[in-house]
Amino acid sequence: MIIIKIMLLNSINFAWKKRRFWWYTATSRTRARFARTTLGSFWLGLSNLLSIVTLGVVYGTVFSVEDFKSYFIYLGIGLVIWNSISASISTAPDLFSHNAQNIKNMNINPLFYTLEEWAFQLQTFSQSFLLVFVVLVFVNKDLLLNLLVFSWFPFVNLVIFIYWFPLLICLIGVRYTDFSQLVPIGLQLLFLTSPILYRKENLGRLEWITNYNPIYKILDPLRVSIIEGQINYRIAILTFLINLLGLFISLSILHKRSKRLPFLV
């Protein structure tokens, strides 16, 4: 137990001391992504807005939505959060294999690559969320106050979740390579069964499915806090504790496998 505590403290210490490096490399990736485009990272938000408008019109008509204004807000916030979580998970299984040469030839703590990917996903989320949120604020001005007052705890849970859960997926993927083929299928099934394009009530007797959907458990409290200005602190604290446990487990597994990692990628 003492060894594990020392390991966790060393991981935190490494992350803090090297924060400028892994944040800088993530920022470089973000800039390179749109290096020769005119609109740059603006495309992230614009693509989300186009998706929201298209899906809102189509599914709003399919589900016979009466209040399109509230539906667009519901869909927009939910879709941006989902895209962030989904992107973090979908890239996770191949994270170490994409950095195989560096892992084999350079004496860098593997934790660095997980932090870099996490920072990249956070930057992507912030860039896409900002434009969508600014547009939605023009539709409902209460969203800004709700975000500042009620959403900080669910947002913290989101930030922690998109680090440890993809890391766990990554560690499973590096050990069992077939797992990378299963992840996109699982994400697609989770998306279809998650109340993002539709309301939770539309599931009817299948509403119980959402109780076993880990992504929805992160997404929904944040969306509710932004739209309705409400937060269930009991659920938020429980989610936070689960996040800490997940962080503890994923970092422990990474520490145990770090020496064997060059032989697995």
N, C-alpha and C positions, 0 to 999 in steps of 0.2 A: 504493500500500500504506500509506503514511504517512497519507494522507487517511482511509482506512478505519479505521485504528487510532484516529485522533483522533475519528472519528464514533462508534466503539464506546465510547470513554472518555467522550464527551459523553452518550451514551445512559445509561451506568451512573451517571454523575454526576447526570443529570436524575432518574433513577429513585430515587436515594438522597435527593436534596434534596426531592423532591416526595412522598416515601413516605407522609407523614401525610395528604396530600390524596387520593391515589388509594386508599389503604386506607380512609379515612373514607367516601368516596363509595360504595365497595364495601360497607362495613358498613351504610350507610344503605339500600342496595338490599336487603340481607339482612333488615334490620329491617322495611322496608316490605312485603316479601314475605309476612310473617305478622303484619302490624300488628294485625289485628282478630280473630286466632284465639286460642283459650285455651291451646293447647299450644305455640304459636310454632314455633320451628325444630325442636322435638321431632318434628314431623311428618316431617321428612326421614329421621331414623333409623327412625321407626315404619313409614313406607311401605316402606323397604328391608327391614325385618324381615318384614313381611307378604309381600313378594315372595319373600324367601328361603324362608320356610316353605312357601308355596304351590308354588313351583317345585321345592323340595326334595322334597316329598311326591310330586308328579307325576312328575318326571324320575327321582327315586330309585326309583320303582316301575317306570318304563319301562325303565331300565337295570339293573334287578334288583340294586340296591345292597345289599350285605350289612351294611356298617357305616354306618348312617345318621348316626351321631355325627360321624365324620370327613368324611362327604360334606357335611353342613350347614356345617361349618367351611370346607371347600374352596369350596363354592358361595357362601357368605356373603361371604368376603373377596374372592373374584374378582369377584362382582357389584358390590360397592361400588366397587372400583377401576375396573371397566369403566364404571359409570355416570358417574363423575367425568371420565374421559377422553372418553367419548362426549358428555357435555354440553358440554365445552370445545370439541370439534370441531364439533358440530352448530350452535352459536351463532356460530361464527367467520365464515362467509361474509357474514353481514349485520351484522357489528359496526360497520363504518364507516357503512353506510347508515342504521343506527339513530341514529347520532350526526351525521348529515349537517348538520343545522342548526347545531350547534355548530362543526363543522369549517369550514363556509362563513362563519360570522359571528364566530367567536372565534379569537383568535390563540393557540391552545393546541397544543402539540406533540402530534401524533397518537399518539405513544408513550404518552401519558397514558391514552388509552382502552383500549389493549391491557393496560396494567398494572392498570387498574381491573377489567377483565373477568377477568384472571388472579387477582386478589385475591378477587373474588367467587366464582370456581370453587374456590379453595383453602378459603374459608370454608364453602362448601357441602359440600365433601368432608369437612372436619374434623368438621362437625356430624353428617353422616350416618354417617361411619365410627365416631365415638366410641360412639354408642349400640349399634350392631351389634357392635363389638369388645367392649364391656363384657358384653353377653349371651353372646358366644362364649367369653369368659374363664371364665365359670361352667361352661362345658362342658369347657374344657381350660385349666388355669391356666398351662401352659407358654407360652401365646401371649404373655403380657405380657412375660416375660423375653426371648423371641425378638424381640419388637418393639423392645425397648430396646437389645438387644445386637447383633442381626444385620441389622436392617431399615433402618438409617439411610442406607446408601449407595443401595440400591434406591429408598428414599423420595426422596432428593435427585434421582435420575434422573427420577422421576415428576414432581416439582415443576418441573424444568427443561423436561421434555417437554411438559407441558400449557401451557407458555407459547409456545415457539417453533413447535411443530407447528401449533396453531390459528392463530398469526400468519401462518404461511406459507399456510395454507388461506384465511385472510382476505384476503391480498394477491392471491391467485389469483382469489378470488371477486369482489373489487372491480373487477378487470379483465375477467373473463369472468362475467357475471351468471348464465349458465346453469349454472355450476359449483355454485351453491347447491342446485340440484335434484338434482345427482348425489351430493352428500355424504350425505344420509340413506340413499340406496340403498346406497352403499358401506359405511356403518356397519352397516347391517342384515346385509349379506353377511359382513362381518368378524365380527360377533357370532355368526352361525350357524356359521362355520368356526373360531371360537376355542374352545379347551377351557375353557369356563366352566361350562356346564351339565353337561358330561361330562368324563371324563379324557382326556388326550392320547392314551393308548393306544387309546381307542375309535375313533380315526380310521383305525387300521389302516395300509394302504398310502398313505393320504392324509395321514399325519403330517407329511410334508415341507411341507405348506401353512403350518404354523406358523412355519417358518423365514423366510417372506416376509411375515409379519404384524407390522407395526411396533408396533401396540398391544399385542399379546401379548408382544412382547419386553420391554415395560416392565412389563406386568402380572404375568407369571409369576415373574420373580425376586423381586419384592416379596412375592407370595403364598407362595412357597417359603420365603423367609427368615422369615416370620411363623409359618407352620405347622410347618416342619421344623427351623427354627433353623440353616439352612445358607445360605451365600452363595458364589457363584463369583466371586471377585474379578477374574479375568481378563475374564469377560463384563461384570461391573459397570464396570470401568475402560474397556473398549471402548465400552460404551453411553454412558458419561459423555463420552468424547471425541467420539462421534457427536452427542451432545446439544450440546456446545460448538460443533461445526461447524454444526449446524442453527441454533443461536442466532446465530452469526456471519452466516450466509447470510440469515436472515429479517430481522435488523436492518439489514443492508446494503441489501436490497431496499426496506425501509420508508423508509430514509433517501433513497434515490434517487427514490421515488415520492411523498414527503411534499408536495412543492411542487405536484404535479399532482392530489393527492388531492381537493381541493375540486371539481375538474372531473369526477371519476369517480363521486362519490357522488350 
